[in-house]
Amino acid sequence: MEALEGLLTGFQIAFSFHGILFVLIGVVVGTLIGMIPGLGPITAIAVMIPVIYGMDPTLALLMMAGVYYGAAYGGAASSILLNAPGVSEAVATTFDGYPMAQQGKAGKALAIAAISSFVGGTVGVILLTFFAPTLAKVAVSFGPPEYFMLMLMGLTAISSLSEGSTIRALISATVGFMFATIGIDAQTGTPRFTFDSPHLTEGIDFLVVALGLFALAEVCSLILNRKERLTDQKNIGSLHLTKKELHEMKGPMGRQSILGFLIGVLPGAGGTIASFLGYLTEKRIAKNSDEFGKGSVKGVAAPETANNGSSTGAFVPLLSLGIPGSGTTAVMLGALIVLGIQPGPMLYQQHPDVFWGVIASMYIGNIFLLILNLPLIPYISKILKIPRPLLISLVIVFCIIGVYGISFNTFDLYLLLGFGVLGYLMRLVSFPAAPFILAFILGGMMEQSLRQSLTISNGSLMIFATRPVALTILILSILSLLFPYFQNRWQKRNRIRQGL
């Protein structure tokens, strides 16, 4: 009852004229920013801090929250249409979203992403409303060993991202780890693999790797195979989803809304891990897992649902404990402190208008995003009707602006070109890029968690076996790694029986 009373108070704030206006501004700005490769919610919220200075804290947080989950919606557009994920959370959407666009189903892919995002965000808000305090306590119980095992489980599932060869997937992930170690060692301050180049001391930015391996590699493929006809790619297709497609979406949306939210609750986990685990989970339990990577409806619905569920879950540690659950909420934490609000256990009592106002605004914001995104799909999809030479040029320009706009360093442009060539060569020899990018994203966090765990245990690896949660995740990781082997043996036996 207390939660419902608080929610009613929040709706009074969110349904006011200023509340609706600021939520609308936030979701529109967030959606537009999410569509542009190179920009993301972190940049948008950081830029907004001077703008919101002196504003009412509740309205300011309403707008920033709208930018946050609005960007999660918008990130699917460039991933599906151009194979250019602008943020790490949108990488998993490219696996099946872009193949759907190539098959002339761009409209359906964007519609699936919009509906899945709405469901993931809405379910996440409902869970946030009733379980925020309880889940905050669970999140605090997760230490470095649990985080390391959680990320290890994500990596052991990379065999699902391989196109027929687990060994190639593991090699790809290993190379991704190698690139993740470039830069200054966070613990010792020692340069690693920088080759005395000052440009590499800060490491390699995710955007350089993602746009190179996916967008520029696709550009190389289009240029070198320009004689091939893409008859369906310019056909946007219908937005109407059949009953069969809607039925296929139900399972992933239901499961990944909860999984994404729970992962978002864990400080530092974020939407990237949620989207990858959501995709991998659905691929593992699917009866026809071979459809994934070729334009599967479930392959688009799962990461988009998990990503948006995670965005909502990240507010649990922020509002309840004052601990940022992601990079974006870390910036939001700073913005709240600037406004004179200290998130934490006392926020619920001292500023109930802020706590419940934000939660109530998410219900409205998700509806706004669905209403805004579905009618805009035909216009967004028209990017595919651009002539191929011009489209290739635009993708290259977007990549260059996105990379250079972050660092203002021409060296990153050379790295972008290098990763583009590497991505194309990986395609030629059938090495999947997904394990590479996943290992690159998780590499730094895994290393830090491992070091912290060994520091706590004085160098003993038994810490992973003596903590129940860490041990459970470790067992799941081993089963995940061995699953393809037993699956192949089971399929061979079935084929032999059928032959007999």
HELIX and SHEET records of a PDB file:
HELIX    1   1 GLU A    2  ALA A   14  1                                  13    
HELIX    2   2 PHE A   17  MET A   35  1                                  19    
HELIX    3   3 PRO A   41  ILE A   52  1                                  12    
HELIX    4   4 PRO A   57  LEU A   82  1                                  26    
HELIX    5   5 SER A   88  ALA A   90  5                                   3    
HELIX    6   6 VAL A   91  GLN A  102  1                                  12    
HELIX    7   7 ALA A  106  SER A  141  1                                  36    
HELIX    8   8 PRO A  144  THR A  156  1                                  13    
HELIX    9   9 ALA A  157  LEU A  161  5                                   5    
HELIX   10  10 THR A  166  ALA A  180  1                                  15    
HELIX   11  11 PRO A  198  LEU A  200  5                                   3    
HELIX   12  12 PHE A  206  ALA A  210  1                                   5    
HELIX   13  13 LEU A  211  LEU A  216  3                                   6    
HELIX   14  14 ALA A  217  LEU A  224  1                                   8    
HELIX   15  15 LYS A  243  VAL A  265  1                                  23    
HELIX   16  16 GLY A  270  ILE A  285  1                                  16    
HELIX   17  17 SER A  289  GLU A  291  5                                   3    
HELIX   18  18 VAL A  297  GLY A  313  1                                  17    
HELIX   19  19 PHE A  315  LEU A  321  1                                   7    
HELIX   20  20 GLY A  327  VAL A  338  1                                  12    
HELIX   21  21 LEU A  347  GLN A  350  1                                   4    
HELIX   22  22 PRO A  352  ILE A  380  1                                  29    
HELIX   23  23 SER A  381  LYS A  385  5                                   5    
HELIX   24  24 ARG A  388  SER A  407  1                                  20    
HELIX   25  25 THR A  410  LEU A  428  1                                  19    
HELIX   26  26 ALA A  434  ILE A  456  1                                  23    
HELIX   27  27 ILE A  463  THR A  466  1                                   4    
HELIX   28  28 PRO A  468  GLY A  499  1                                  32    
SHEET    1   A 2 GLY A 183  ILE A 184  0                                        
SHEET    2   A 2 PRO A 191  ARG A 192 -1                                        
END                                                                             
